[in-house]
Amino acid sequence: MKVAVFYIATGRYITFFEGLYNSAKKYFLNGHDKTFFVFTDNNEFPCSDNDDVVVIPQEHLPWPYSTLLRYDMFLKVEEQLKDYDFCYYINANCEFKKEVGEEIFPTEKQGLVATIWADQYYEEPDNYPYCRNEKSNAYVPYGVGKNYYMGGFNGGRVKDFIEMSKEISRMTAEDIKNDQIPEFHDQSMINKYLLNRDILVLEPNYCYPAKWKIKPFCNDVKLEIVKKHHYKYGGHAYLRGETDKKITPIKYFLNKLFKLNLK
């Protein structure tokens, strides 16, 4: 099968690509023809000259548009995807830890695949962080819903993924025009789009935050979310371009110990 891997790394997020790329080469869909489409404003970075890496020019957008408009970015390569069977989006700060194989291929009927958020797995639907703003296209009323999906790892058959991207792009553009931005941005939108669809559902170990201890998923992590707020990466604000100062180790540990929000 031909598989397209989507990776958005504008600004300082490009620092994570080498880790994701090397781990994907080792563990992700071995035996299949993979191409990494990297949406970035960086001209040169580790692995950028490799034959299986396609660099897609993408300006760095201010937060939250860098994540809110990700489906617009994917549509840039719609024509290039005609020869591909499946496509998957993987968050910038992720690394594969174990083998991920054909079990993530949805059937033609399912079309799409998404991953349940670990901290929502045991919650009741009315406690899910769906968008509850009735003015937003991402709005989900109480009393409905089956799963809460994360935005960090999803995909499917190319035709179905492009169809989803177009609809989420439309929903998002309309929200922006009406001055409505859902709290969890593209994640709110994908949860609305997938609300009543029969898709392939992956358990939380297919995209699991580092150091979390939610059982049984912590014992079989397939794809790990690297802690981007760590001082070695500069912290959230630095990576997002909100500041040019990296978080210091002292501030990092104070945040961790006392649940502060020092930058």
Residue, then its C-alpha position, 0 to 999 in steps of 0.5 A: m500500500k502507498v501511505a502518505v504521512f502528514y507532519i506539520a512543523t512550522g517555526r520551532y516545531i521542526t526540532f521534533f521531526e527527526g525523532l518522529y521520522n526515525s521512529a516511523k521508519k523503524y515501527f510504522l507500517n513496515g513493508h508499505d511504501k511511505t512518503f512523509f509530507v512535511f508542511t514547514d517554513n524551514n528550508e533545511f532540516p534533518c532528513s529533509d533531503n531524503d527521497d521519502v520526504v516531500v517538503i510543502p512550503q507553509e508559513h508559520l501562522p500565529w497561535p491557534y491558527s497553526t493548529l486550527l487550519r491544519y485541514d486547509m494545509f492538507l488540502k494543498v496536496e490533494e492532487q498529489l494524493k491520487d496515487y496513495d491508498f491511505c494517509y495519516y496525520i501525526n502530531a509534531n511532538c510524537e515518536f513511535k515506540k512499538e510496531v504499528g501495522e495494518e490494524i490501523f487500516p480502516t475498511e472501505k465502509q469505515g473510511l477513517v480512523a481516530t484515536i481515543w484520548a486517554d484521559q477521556y476513556y473512562e469518562e461519561p459522554d456528558n463529561y467529554p470536552y466537546c465544544r458546547n458553544e452553540k454558535s460554533n460549527a463544532y457544537v455538540p449538545y449534551g446527551v450525545g457522543k460515544n468517544y472523544y478523539m484526540g487530534g494527534f493521530n488520525g487518518g484513513r483512506v485518502k478519499d474519505f480523509i480529503e472529504m473530511s478535510k474539506e468539510i472541516s475546512r469549511m466549518t472552520a472558515e465559517d467559524i472564523k468569519n463569525d468570530q467563533i474559535p472552539e476551545f480545542h480548535d481542530q480537535s473540537m472540529i474533528n470530534k464534531y465531524l466524527l460524532n455519528r460516523d462508524i469509523l475504526v477506533l484506536e485505543p489510547n495507547y496509539c497516541y499516549p502522553a509520556k509519563w502518564k499512568i492510565k492502565p492498561f494503556c501505559n503498558d503498551v504504548k505504540l505512539e508516544i506524545v513527547k512533553k513539549h513543555h519540557y525545558k529541553y524544547g523551550g516550552h509551549a510558549y517558545l515553540r509556539g512563537e509567543t516568546d523568544k525566551k526558552i523556559t528555564p529548568i527552574k520554571y519548568f520544575l516549579n510548573k510541574l510541582f505547583k501546577l503553575n503556568l510560568k513561561 
